[in-house]
Amino acid sequence: MASSFSNFKYADSLTVVGISLCTAIVCEAISWVLIYRTNSYKNLRSSIDKAAKKLETMKIDTNKINVKKSKTKKIDRVETSLKESSRDLSLFKFKSGGVVALVLFVVFGLLNSLFEGKAVAKLPFRPFGLIMKMSHRGLPGDDSTDCSMAFLYFLCSISIRTNLQKLLGFAPPRGASAGLFPIPDPKTN
C-alpha cells in the first residue's frame, strides 16, 4: 500500500500538503489549549466585539447629523478602549506563539531533510525574481517551474491555517487591530 502511494505522480506534493494540514491542526489545538478556551480570552474577545459594534453605531450616527464635541470625545474613548483591548488580545496570543513556532520549526526541519534537493511540484507558470528564488530554493537545475518543498509548505501553511481558524471560529474579532504594532492614529499627533 505504502509503495503504491510513493509511486504515485503527486505523492511528494500530497505528502507536503498533508503534513501542512496536520501541522495546522496541531497548532490550532495548541492555541485552543493555551488561548481560546480561557476565560480571559473570551472576556477580551467579547469586549472587543462590543466596542467595535458601539463604535460602528456611533460613527453611523455622526454621519447623519452634525458632530458635537462631546460625541467626538465619546468616539475617541471607545476607539482608545478598542485599541487597548486589541493590544491586550495580541499580547495574550503572543504567549502561545513560541510553542507554535517551535512546532513549525521542527516540522520544517523534518520536511527539509526528507525533500532536500527534490522538486515536489511543478508550477504552472514561470515565477519572476524573488518568487523564483523562493520557489526554486535548494533545487538543482535551471527549470524555474520546479517547486521546492519550502515554497509549497509555506503556501500551504498560510492558506490552510488561516482557513482552519475561520472554520473553527478562531479568527480575530472584526474590530481587532493588526497585532502588536498597529498603525498609528493621525489624530493623536
SULUR-V868403 format. One record per helix or strand. SS is the DSSP state (hx for helix, st for strand). FROM is the first residue (numbers start at 0). TO is the last residue. Records with the same first field share a line. If there is no record, write none. Layout:
BEGIN
SS = FROM-TO + FROM-TO
END
This chain:
BEGIN
hx = 1-5 + 10-35 + 38-63 + 68-113 + 128-134 + 148-167 + 185-187
st = 120-121 + 145-146
END
